[in-house]
Amino acid sequence: MGSKEQRIQKLEKLIEKYQASYYNGEAEISDSEFDLLWDELKTLSPGSAVLKKVGTGPDVDGFPKARHLIPMGSQEKASNPQEFLVWAKKMGIDGSNSPQESKNKDNVLTAKKSGLTKNFIVQYKLDGASLELQYKKGKLERAVTRGDGVTGDDITENAKRMKGTVLKLDIPFSGGIRGEVIMTHDVWQNKYPTKANCRNAANGIMRRKDGQGCEDLQLIVYDAADPQNSEYFTDETLKIEWLKKRGFKTAETKVFSNAKKIIDYRQEVTDKREALPFDIDGLVVKDVITDTDDLKRARPEKQIAFKFELETAYSILREVQWSESGATYTPIGIIDPVRLAGTTVKRANLNNPGMIRSRELKIGSAVSVVKRGEIIPKIEGLAPTEQPSQTKEIEFPDTCLTCNSALVDAGTRLYCPNPQCSKRLLHRLEKWISVLDIRELGEKLLTQLFEKKRVTYIHELYTLQTEELAGFDRMGDLSAAKVIRHIRLKRNLTLAAFVAGFDFEGVAETTMEKITDAGFDTLEELRRATIADLAQVYGLGEITAEVIVEGLKECADEMDAVLQTGVISIAPPAAQETLTMRGLSFCFTGELKSMKRGEAEEKIKALGAQAKSSVVKGLSYLVTNDAASGSSKNKKAQELGVRVISEDEFLALLSEKIAENGVAVQGELF
C-alpha cells in the first residue's frame, strides 16, 4: 500500500477518533487542528465516507434517540480571505471598495432597507455544542444533540435547565430552533478549570444523566425552520428579529453586501475575540434570503464558515522527499523539528511542483508551517524573516521509478504519463475494488494476479474463473468461488461511482457528483464535454476539468470493455439519486431464516450499502433475530446507539428500497 493510501487511512481513523472525543465532551485537539485534518483528507480523498459524516453518531448511554426535524449538516469552510473570496464571487457578493453594510447589531434590517439587491448576514461562529429545540404548537417537545447530523440524543430535561431555553413560545410554532450550548469563560475558570476548555466542559455537562451543572450552560440560537412550511421564514434578518421577539438570545449578527468588508470585519473580530465572554472560532456567512432546500443539504451551499487564521510555526527546509501514489509524485518537506500546537513536527506537505516554484522555496529556506493534526503538516511558504544565505535549488525527479518514462511536470502535479505503467495500472485496479467495495478480493491476491499478468485491466477481473483462483496460495475451491461470486455481483452504478473507479488523479465520487448534478449525467454527455464545459461546474476548475477530459479519452476502451461484460451497468440519470442504498451499512449476526449471511451481504452490496463484519461507530443497522441476547455485537450496538432490526424488518427495508429504485437487482433478491 502506497504512502498516500496509508495517510488516507490514518486521517480517517484520526478524524473518527477526534469526532468521537468531541461529541462526547472531551475534545483532544483544537478546532483549527481538526479542520486541517479534515482539509488534508478532503485533498487526498474527496470521496471518503468519513467526510460525509457530521459526527460519529450518538453514543452516550442513558438518553433516548431522536431524529432532527431538519438534518444538522456541516458547512463549507474558508480558512483564509482568498478561499472566502472565491466562494463570495460564486454567491454574487459585491467585491468593490464602496460597500454599504449594517453598522448596528440591533438593527439588522438596515441593509435590507437600503435597497441593495444582494445582502449576506454574518454571525459569530460559536464554539460550543450544537442543539436543536423542537416545538409543537409553541411548546418545547424535545431538545436533540447533533449526534450524526440526522439522529441525536434527546436531552430535553437537561436543556430545560440551561439559560436561554424558552419552554413555551408566544405563538403556536411547530418546527426546530437551532443553537449552540456554550459555557462562559468566567464559569469555566471558577467552577470547571480541570476541563480542557469551555467547549469540553459544556459538552460533558449537557449529557450528564443527573443534569447537574446544566444551569451553568447557556443556549445562544442562530436559526429556525419549519419543515412543513418553506415559506415561514423567507429572510434571515427577519428570522433573527423573530427569534429575539420569542425571548431567545441570538448570535451576534450583522449584514454586509461587500466581501472585502466581511474580511475586514473578520479581522476586527479576531482582534477582540479574547475579550469576548465565550469562545468563537470564526464567522458564519449566509445569504440573507432563506433557502429551506439548501438548509436540508448535508453541506449547504449558500453559507460558509469563515474560520480564523491557523496557528503557524517557522522552521528550516532541509530536504525534499518524493512520495509515489499511482502515477503522481508528491513532494514532502523534511524540516528542522519544531513545536506546533502541542506536537513536534518534522515533515510537511509541499503540495506540488507549482507550489514550490511560486513560493520560491529552496533547500535551506526558512519556511512557515501550519500544523495538520498528527498527519503531515503543510508548508505555506517562506517565513516572514530574514532568509539564510546558504540555500540550493530543489531537485525534481524526471524519470518514473517504475517504468523509466519521462515524468510530466504540469505544475499542479508531477506524474508518469505512461498509461501502461505497471504502478499506475495496479493502482487503478485497487481503486476500482475500493469503490465497488469488493472486500473479498484482497490486496495480496490482486497483486499476485497482476504480477502473473492475469489481471492487468479492470475488465479482466470479470474473466476470472473459480478453477484458476483455487490454485492460488491459501485459496481452495470454496474461497475461490466466494471471490468470483462477489466480483460478478451485478451492480447498477451511478455515473459518478463508475467514473471514480477509474482512478483519475484527484477525481473522487463527490467530484463526479457535482458534474452529473450539473447536467453531464450520461457517459455520452460526459465524453462530449470539453474542458471549458466542465470548468464551469461549481467547485471544479480548469485543472480538474482537464484531468477528467484526458482521463475519459485514455480509459474510453477500458470503460466500454467493462460495460460489455454485462456485470456492470450505469444507472439512467433519473435513477442516479435513488438507485442504491449508498451511505447505509449493515452488520449481520446470528442465524438468518430466509438466507445465508453471505447472501444477505450480497444483496445490500448490490444496492450500494456496505457490509460490516463487526459493530462499529457509524453503523446504520445491526440485523439479528435475537435482539435480547447478551452477545457482544448486541451490547456494542446498544453502547453506540446503533439501530437493531430483525430479519423481517431487514427484508421489508430491502423490498422498500427495491421498489423505490424501480429496478431488478441481479438475479433474484428474494
GIKA-V699263 format. One record per backbone hydrogen bond with DSSP energy under -0.5 kcal/mol. NH is the residue of the N-H (numbers start at 1). CO is the residue of the C=O. E is the energy in kcal/mol with one decimal. If there is no record, write none. Layout:
nh=NH co=CO e=E
nh=NH co=CO e=E
This chain:
nh=3 co=324 e=-0.6
nh=4 co=324 e=-0.5
nh=6 co=2 e=-2.1
nh=7 co=3 e=-2.4
nh=8 co=4 e=-2.4
nh=9 co=5 e=-2.5
nh=10 co=6 e=-2.4
nh=11 co=7 e=-2.9
nh=12 co=8 e=-2.6
nh=13 co=9 e=-2.2
nh=14 co=10 e=-2.5
nh=15 co=11 e=-2.9
nh=16 co=12 e=-2.2
nh=17 co=13 e=-2.3
nh=18 co=14 e=-3.1
nh=19 co=15 e=-2.5
nh=20 co=16 e=-2.1
nh=21 co=17 e=-2.1
nh=22 co=18 e=-2.2
nh=23 co=19 e=-2.9
nh=24 co=20 e=-0.9
nh=25 co=22 e=-1.6
nh=26 co=21 e=-3.0
nh=34 co=30 e=-2.3
nh=35 co=31 e=-2.9
nh=36 co=32 e=-1.6
nh=37 co=33 e=-2.0
nh=38 co=34 e=-2.6
nh=39 co=35 e=-2.7
nh=40 co=36 e=-2.4
nh=41 co=37 e=-2.2
nh=42 co=38 e=-2.6
nh=43 co=39 e=-1.9
nh=44 co=40 e=-2.3
nh=45 co=41 e=-3.4
nh=48 co=45 e=-2.2
nh=51 co=48 e=-1.0
nh=52 co=49 e=-1.1
nh=53 co=50 e=-1.2
nh=54 co=148 e=-0.8
nh=61 co=59 e=-0.6
nh=63 co=60 e=-0.8
nh=66 co=152 e=-2.4
nh=68 co=150 e=-2.7
nh=72 co=149 e=-2.5
nh=73 co=71 e=-1.4
nh=74 co=298 e=-1.3
nh=76 co=300 e=-0.6
nh=76 co=303 e=-0.7
nh=78 co=305 e=-2.7
nh=84 co=80 e=-2.0
nh=85 co=81 e=-2.7
nh=86 co=82 e=-1.6
nh=87 co=83 e=-1.8
nh=88 co=84 e=-3.1
nh=89 co=85 e=-2.3
nh=90 co=86 e=-1.6
nh=91 co=87 e=-1.9
nh=92 co=88 e=-0.9
nh=92 co=89 e=-0.6
nh=93 co=88 e=-2.6
nh=94 co=257 e=-1.0
nh=102 co=255 e=-2.8
nh=105 co=103 e=-0.7
nh=107 co=104 e=-1.9
nh=110 co=107 e=-1.7
nh=113 co=109 e=-2.5
nh=114 co=110 e=-1.0
nh=115 co=112 e=-1.2
nh=116 co=111 e=-0.9
nh=120 co=256 e=-3.1
nh=121 co=286 e=-1.9
nh=122 co=254 e=-3.3
nh=123 co=284 e=-2.6
nh=124 co=252 e=-1.4
nh=125 co=282 e=-2.8
nh=126 co=124 e=-1.0
nh=127 co=279 e=-2.2
nh=128 co=126 e=-1.0
nh=129 co=181 e=-1.9
nh=131 co=179 e=-2.2
nh=132 co=144 e=-2.5
nh=133 co=131 e=-0.5
nh=133 co=177 e=-3.3
nh=134 co=132 e=-0.5
nh=134 co=142 e=-3.2
nh=135 co=133 e=-0.5
nh=135 co=175 e=-3.0
nh=136 co=139 e=-2.5
nh=138 co=173 e=-2.9
nh=139 co=136 e=-1.6
nh=140 co=167 e=-2.6
nh=141 co=134 e=-3.1
nh=142 co=134 e=-1.5
nh=144 co=132 e=-2.7
nh=145 co=153 e=-2.3
nh=146 co=130 e=-0.9
nh=148 co=151 e=-2.1
nh=149 co=146 e=-2.7
nh=152 co=66 e=-2.9
nh=154 co=64 e=-3.0
nh=155 co=143 e=-2.4
nh=155 co=153 e=-1.0
nh=159 co=155 e=-2.5
nh=160 co=156 e=-2.0
nh=161 co=157 e=-0.5
nh=161 co=158 e=-1.2
nh=162 co=159 e=-1.4
nh=163 co=217 e=-2.4
nh=165 co=162 e=-1.2
nh=166 co=164 e=-0.6
nh=167 co=165 e=-0.6
nh=169 co=138 e=-3.3
nh=173 co=171 e=-2.1
nh=175 co=135 e=-0.9
nh=175 co=173 e=-0.5
nh=176 co=225 e=-2.9
nh=177 co=133 e=-2.6
nh=178 co=223 e=-2.2
nh=179 co=131 e=-2.3
nh=180 co=220 e=-2.7
nh=181 co=129 e=-3.4
nh=182 co=180 e=-0.6
nh=182 co=218 e=-3.0
nh=185 co=277 e=-2.9
nh=188 co=184 e=-2.2
nh=189 co=185 e=-2.7
nh=190 co=186 e=-2.1
nh=191 co=187 e=-2.6
nh=192 co=187 e=-0.7
nh=192 co=188 e=-1.6
nh=195 co=192 e=-1.5
nh=201 co=197 e=-2.1
nh=202 co=198 e=-2.7
nh=203 co=199 e=-2.8
nh=204 co=200 e=-2.3
nh=205 co=201 e=-2.4
nh=206 co=202 e=-2.4
nh=207 co=203 e=-0.6
nh=207 co=204 e=-0.7
nh=208 co=205 e=-2.0
nh=211 co=208 e=-0.9
nh=214 co=211 e=-1.8
nh=216 co=213 e=-2.2
nh=217 co=214 e=-1.6
nh=218 co=182 e=-2.4
nh=219 co=163 e=-3.1
nh=220 co=180 e=-2.2
nh=220 co=218 e=-0.5
nh=221 co=249 e=-2.6
nh=222 co=178 e=-2.3
nh=223 co=178 e=-1.5
nh=225 co=176 e=-2.6
nh=227 co=225 e=-0.6
nh=229 co=226 e=-1.9
nh=232 co=229 e=-1.4
nh=234 co=232 e=-0.5
nh=236 co=288 e=-3.4
nh=239 co=235 e=-1.9
nh=240 co=236 e=-1.9
nh=241 co=237 e=-1.9
nh=242 co=238 e=-2.4
nh=243 co=239 e=-2.3
nh=244 co=240 e=-2.2
nh=245 co=241 e=-2.1
nh=246 co=242 e=-1.1
nh=247 co=244 e=-1.5
nh=248 co=243 e=-2.1
nh=250 co=248 e=-0.5
nh=251 co=221 e=-2.0
nh=254 co=122 e=-2.3
nh=256 co=120 e=-3.0
nh=259 co=94 e=-3.2
nh=262 co=258 e=-1.4
nh=263 co=259 e=-2.0
nh=264 co=260 e=-2.2
nh=265 co=261 e=-2.3
nh=266 co=262 e=-2.2
nh=267 co=263 e=-1.8
nh=268 co=264 e=-2.2
nh=269 co=265 e=-2.7
nh=270 co=266 e=-2.5
nh=271 co=267 e=-2.2
nh=272 co=268 e=-0.9
nh=273 co=269 e=-1.1
nh=273 co=270 e=-0.6
nh=275 co=272 e=-1.3
nh=276 co=273 e=-1.2
nh=281 co=125 e=-2.2
nh=283 co=306 e=-2.3
nh=284 co=123 e=-2.8
nh=285 co=304 e=-2.6
nh=286 co=121 e=-2.5
nh=287 co=302 e=-1.9
nh=288 co=119 e=-2.2
nh=290 co=234 e=-1.1
nh=290 co=288 e=-0.6
nh=295 co=291 e=-1.8
nh=296 co=292 e=-1.2
nh=297 co=294 e=-1.2
nh=300 co=297 e=-0.5
nh=304 co=285 e=-2.0
nh=305 co=76 e=-3.1
nh=306 co=283 e=-3.0
nh=306 co=304 e=-0.8
nh=307 co=78 e=-2.1
nh=307 co=305 e=-1.1
nh=308 co=281 e=-1.3
nh=313 co=369 e=-2.4
nh=315 co=367 e=-2.1
nh=317 co=365 e=-2.7
nh=318 co=316 e=-0.6
nh=318 co=334 e=-3.0
nh=319 co=334 e=-1.5
nh=321 co=332 e=-2.9
nh=323 co=321 e=-0.6
nh=323 co=330 e=-3.4
nh=325 co=328 e=-2.4
nh=328 co=325 e=-2.1
nh=329 co=414 e=-3.1
nh=330 co=323 e=-3.2
nh=330 co=328 e=-0.5
nh=332 co=321 e=-3.3
nh=333 co=348 e=-3.6
nh=334 co=319 e=-3.2
nh=335 co=333 e=-0.6
nh=335 co=346 e=-2.7
nh=336 co=316 e=-1.6
nh=338 co=345 e=-1.6
nh=340 co=343 e=-3.0
nh=343 co=340 e=-1.5
nh=345 co=338 e=-3.0
nh=345 co=343 e=-0.5
nh=348 co=333 e=-2.6
nh=349 co=377 e=-5.2
nh=350 co=331 e=-2.1
nh=352 co=350 e=-2.1
nh=354 co=411 e=-3.7
nh=356 co=352 e=-1.6
nh=357 co=353 e=-2.2
nh=358 co=354 e=-2.8
nh=359 co=355 e=-1.9
nh=360 co=357 e=-1.1
nh=361 co=356 e=-2.2
nh=363 co=392 e=-2.5
nh=364 co=317 e=-3.8
nh=365 co=362 e=-2.2
nh=367 co=315 e=-2.8
nh=367 co=365 e=-0.5
nh=368 co=381 e=-2.9
nh=369 co=313 e=-3.2
nh=370 co=378 e=-3.0
nh=371 co=311 e=-0.7
nh=372 co=375 e=-0.5
nh=375 co=372 e=-1.8
nh=377 co=347 e=-1.1
nh=378 co=370 e=-2.7
nh=379 co=349 e=-2.6
nh=380 co=368 e=-2.3
nh=380 co=378 e=-0.6
nh=381 co=368 e=-0.9
nh=383 co=366 e=-2.6
nh=385 co=383 e=-2.0
nh=391 co=389 e=-0.9
nh=392 co=363 e=-1.8
nh=400 co=405 e=-3.2
nh=404 co=400 e=-1.8
nh=407 co=398 e=-2.0
nh=408 co=415 e=-3.3
nh=409 co=407 e=-0.6
nh=410 co=408 e=-0.9
nh=410 co=413 e=-2.5
nh=412 co=410 e=-1.9
nh=414 co=329 e=-0.6
nh=415 co=408 e=-2.2
nh=415 co=413 e=-0.5
nh=416 co=327 e=-2.4
nh=417 co=406 e=-0.6
nh=417 co=415 e=-0.5
nh=419 co=417 e=-0.7
nh=421 co=418 e=-2.0
nh=425 co=421 e=-2.4
nh=426 co=422 e=-2.4
nh=427 co=423 e=-2.0
nh=428 co=424 e=-1.7
nh=429 co=425 e=-1.9
nh=430 co=426 e=-2.4
nh=431 co=427 e=-2.2
nh=432 co=428 e=-2.5
nh=433 co=429 e=-2.2
nh=434 co=430 e=-1.9
nh=435 co=431 e=-2.8
nh=436 co=432 e=-2.3
nh=437 co=433 e=-0.6
nh=437 co=434 e=-0.6
nh=438 co=433 e=-2.2
nh=439 co=437 e=-1.6
nh=441 co=438 e=-1.2
nh=442 co=440 e=-1.2
nh=446 co=442 e=-2.3
nh=447 co=443 e=-2.5
nh=448 co=444 e=-1.9
nh=449 co=445 e=-2.4
nh=450 co=446 e=-2.3
nh=451 co=447 e=-2.9
nh=452 co=448 e=-2.0
nh=453 co=450 e=-1.7
nh=454 co=449 e=-2.3
nh=455 co=449 e=-1.6
nh=460 co=457 e=-1.1
nh=461 co=458 e=-1.8
nh=462 co=459 e=-1.0
nh=463 co=460 e=-1.4
nh=464 co=461 e=-1.0
nh=469 co=465 e=-1.8
nh=470 co=466 e=-2.1
nh=471 co=467 e=-0.5
nh=471 co=468 e=-0.8
nh=472 co=469 e=-2.1
nh=475 co=472 e=-1.5
nh=476 co=470 e=-1.2
nh=479 co=475 e=-0.6
nh=480 co=476 e=-2.3
nh=481 co=477 e=-2.5
nh=482 co=478 e=-1.9
nh=483 co=479 e=-2.1
nh=484 co=480 e=-2.5
nh=485 co=481 e=-2.4
nh=486 co=482 e=-1.9
nh=487 co=483 e=-2.2
nh=488 co=484 e=-2.4
nh=489 co=486 e=-0.7
nh=491 co=567 e=-2.2
nh=492 co=606 e=-0.5
nh=493 co=491 e=-0.9
nh=493 co=569 e=-2.4
nh=498 co=494 e=-2.3
nh=499 co=495 e=-2.4
nh=500 co=496 e=-2.1
nh=501 co=497 e=-1.6
nh=502 co=499 e=-2.0
nh=503 co=500 e=-1.6
nh=507 co=504 e=-2.3
nh=508 co=506 e=-0.8
nh=512 co=508 e=-2.0
nh=513 co=509 e=-2.1
nh=514 co=510 e=-1.3
nh=515 co=511 e=-1.2
nh=516 co=512 e=-2.6
nh=517 co=513 e=-2.5
nh=518 co=514 e=-1.0
nh=519 co=516 e=-1.6
nh=520 co=515 e=-1.7
nh=521 co=519 e=-1.6
nh=526 co=522 e=-2.5
nh=527 co=523 e=-2.2
nh=528 co=524 e=-1.5
nh=529 co=525 e=-1.0
nh=529 co=526 e=-0.5
nh=534 co=530 e=-2.2
nh=535 co=531 e=-2.3
nh=536 co=532 e=-0.7
nh=536 co=533 e=-0.9
nh=537 co=534 e=-1.8
nh=540 co=537 e=-1.9
nh=541 co=535 e=-0.5
nh=545 co=541 e=-1.9
nh=546 co=542 e=-2.4
nh=547 co=543 e=-1.9
nh=548 co=544 e=-2.2
nh=549 co=545 e=-2.5
nh=550 co=546 e=-2.6
nh=551 co=547 e=-2.3
nh=552 co=548 e=-2.6
nh=553 co=549 e=-1.6
nh=554 co=550 e=-2.5
nh=555 co=551 e=-2.4
nh=556 co=553 e=-0.9
nh=559 co=555 e=-3.0
nh=560 co=556 e=-2.2
nh=561 co=557 e=-2.3
nh=562 co=558 e=-2.1
nh=563 co=559 e=-2.2
nh=564 co=560 e=-2.0
nh=565 co=561 e=-0.6
nh=565 co=562 e=-1.0
nh=566 co=563 e=-1.2
nh=568 co=562 e=-0.7
nh=569 co=491 e=-2.3
nh=571 co=493 e=-3.5
nh=571 co=569 e=-0.5
nh=575 co=572 e=-1.8
nh=576 co=573 e=-1.5
nh=579 co=575 e=-1.4
nh=581 co=607 e=-6.1
nh=583 co=608 e=-0.5
nh=584 co=581 e=-2.3
nh=586 co=610 e=-2.6
nh=587 co=621 e=-1.8
nh=588 co=612 e=-0.5
nh=589 co=623 e=-2.3
nh=600 co=596 e=-1.9
nh=601 co=597 e=-2.2
nh=602 co=598 e=-2.0
nh=603 co=599 e=-2.1
nh=604 co=600 e=-1.9
nh=605 co=601 e=-2.1
nh=606 co=602 e=-2.2
nh=607 co=603 e=-0.8
nh=608 co=605 e=-1.9
nh=609 co=604 e=-2.5
nh=610 co=584 e=-2.1
nh=612 co=586 e=-3.4
nh=612 co=610 e=-0.6
nh=616 co=614 e=-0.6
nh=619 co=616 e=-1.9
nh=620 co=585 e=-0.7
nh=621 co=585 e=-1.8
nh=622 co=643 e=-2.4
nh=623 co=587 e=-3.0
nh=623 co=621 e=-0.5
nh=624 co=622 e=-0.6
nh=624 co=645 e=-2.4
nh=629 co=626 e=-1.5
nh=635 co=631 e=-2.4
nh=636 co=632 e=-2.5
nh=637 co=633 e=-2.5
nh=638 co=634 e=-2.0
nh=639 co=635 e=-2.3
nh=640 co=636 e=-2.4
nh=641 co=637 e=-0.8
nh=642 co=637 e=-2.2
nh=643 co=620 e=-0.7
nh=645 co=622 e=-2.7
nh=645 co=643 e=-0.5
nh=650 co=646 e=-2.3
nh=651 co=647 e=-2.7
nh=652 co=648 e=-2.1
nh=653 co=649 e=-2.3
nh=654 co=650 e=-2.7
nh=655 co=651 e=-2.6
nh=656 co=652 e=-2.3
nh=657 co=653 e=-2.3
nh=658 co=654 e=-2.1
nh=659 co=655 e=-2.2
nh=660 co=656 e=-2.2
nh=661 co=657 e=-2.1
nh=662 co=658 e=-2.1
nh=663 co=658 e=-0.8
nh=669 co=667 e=-0.6
